[in-house]
Amino acid sequence: MGRIVALPARGEVLTDVRGGDRCLRVSWHDADGVVVVSVWHGDVCAGTVRVAAQDVPDLVAALTQGLARGYDAPALGRPG
């Protein structure tokens, strides 16, 4: 089992829209040069992805492009 580390000061916790105790944690680990994205069920980590800091702009671009396209979708309450 891996070492449990408290969420760093530079991070974010996002709850799952389905409710329950699922969430996504995003945390910066400057000393390692990575951002860790992890999926949690309550207090149990179900999986992680370590993204190199230089790859974070690509991740952000993918998210913002998807969001921009989604604004035309009825699911976000926008006319489409």
Secondary structure as GFF3:
##gff-version 3
##sequence-region A 1 80
A	DSSP	beta_strand	11	15	.	.	.	ID=ss1
A	DSSP	beta_strand	22	29	.	.	.	ID=ss2
A	DSSP	three_ten_helix	30	32	.	.	.	ID=ss3
A	DSSP	beta_strand	34	41	.	.	.	ID=ss4
A	DSSP	beta_strand	44	52	.	.	.	ID=ss5
A	DSSP	three_ten_helix	53	55	.	.	.	ID=ss6
A	DSSP	alpha_helix	56	70	.	.	.	ID=ss7
A	DSSP	three_ten_helix	74	76	.	.	.	ID=ss8
###
